[in-house]
Amino acid sequence: MADRFHFSRYIYWAMDEVRRQVQKEWDKYNRTKCKCMCHVFYKRASKLLPKQHRYLQRYTCLKH
């Protein structure tokens, strides 16, 4: 299928797979905290609350 819904779904699945692979390299605290905050990866930046924006910045810049 090549409609907009299926295209978006495949993008979300790919992002989720990458997120899981990266999280495996993190320590337990950051891994569990990011699991609770994974919805910020799918939300528009303009719709994020300031606290959610800080979490997004933290977990996109976190090194293992």
Protein Blocks (a to p, Z undefined) as FASTA:
>chain_A
ZZfklmmmmmmmmmmmmmmmmmmmpcfklmmmmmmmmmmmmpcfklpcfklmmmmmmmmm
pcZZ
